[in-house]
Amino acid sequence: MGCPTATYLAASGIGKINLVDFQKPELSNLNRQIMHFEEDIGKKNKSDSLREKLEKLNSSIKIKSFSLKVDENNISKFKESDVLVDCLDNFETRYLLNKFSLKEKIPLIHAAVEAYYGQITTIIPGKTPCIQCLFPDMPNKKDVFPIIGPICGVLGSIEAMEVIKVLLGIGDTLSGKLLIVDIKCMDFDTINFKRRNDCPVCSECFS
Ligand SMILES: [Zn+2]
């Protein structure tokens, strides 16, 4: 989802964008990571490859690329951010990003995809539930899972729209709501969810 989200944010003129990824593009990524091309496979880092494309799209904004795996030691690099965007493929880093968002009081757009399905919510620290209110136990890690390319485009576009709404303070965001998308049956459902009293992250940050 990083490719569509960052592309729409760059095209919209979001002034500063930090791209974080430590991996290199692979052939099996190209069905959805549409800003990486065949010529990039195995050569550049994904964050550099995406930055180069976005700089050609909009030369008037500042884009930085970080070739790193986010962990507890380096995540503080991003505490000046106005919004965080979760385009991750694992809950381990997602939990870390969630905790960082709440501690630093930086809004976080969370999205996840698998196969034909996607989910997205907007977390406003101190106001809405967090990712661990929604998923108190870390889902089992899958080393390999299928992704139909367009689901990343759908969810990534919605993530970009949520970022723009949070930054501009316009419209209604998905705060406290989880949008569940099934593009196989073309169902879009929204459910409300609440903060859990026993959520360890909310308890620590907002006790
Ligand atoms: Zn929570």
Boltz pocket constraint, residues with backbone or C-beta under 6 A from the ligand:
constraints:
  - pocket:
      binder: B
      contacts: [[A, 129], [A, 130], [A, 131], [A, 132], [A, 133], [A, 134], [A, 195], [A, 196], [A, 199], [A, 200], [A, 201], [A, 202], [A, 203]]
      max_distance: 6.0
